[in-house]
Amino acid sequence: MSTEQPIIRDWSILHQHYDPKDEGRREALFALGNGYLVSRAAAPESSEDGIHYPGTYRWAATTG
């Protein structure tokens, strides 16, 4: 088993066009989380509506 760390180089994710109907999917794809908290990648000026769901969410396990 190798103990060497991978080399991470600069990278970018680009969108070639703007499609308002695709914004909900993009927000979900670019969400950043750690398994407990997630911040949805909505534009700062967006508000909750039928497409946008900006915010930071906490995962809560349920039993039963």
C-alpha positions, 0 to 999 in steps of 0.5 A, a space after each residue: 500500500 502506497 503512502 504517497 499523497 496524490 498531486 492535485 493540480 489546478 482545475 476548473 468546471 466551466 459552463 458554456 451557456 446559461 439555462 435558467 431551467 437548469 439552475 436547480 440541477 447546477 445548485 445540487 451538483 455544486 453543493 459542498 458537504 462533508 456528510 454532516 453539513 452541506 451548503 447548496 451552491 446557489 447564487 447569493 442573490 437567489 431566494 427560495 422558489 420553485 428552482 432555487 433552494 439556497 442554504 446550508 443544511 444539516 443531516 439528521 439521522 432518524 431511527 425507527 
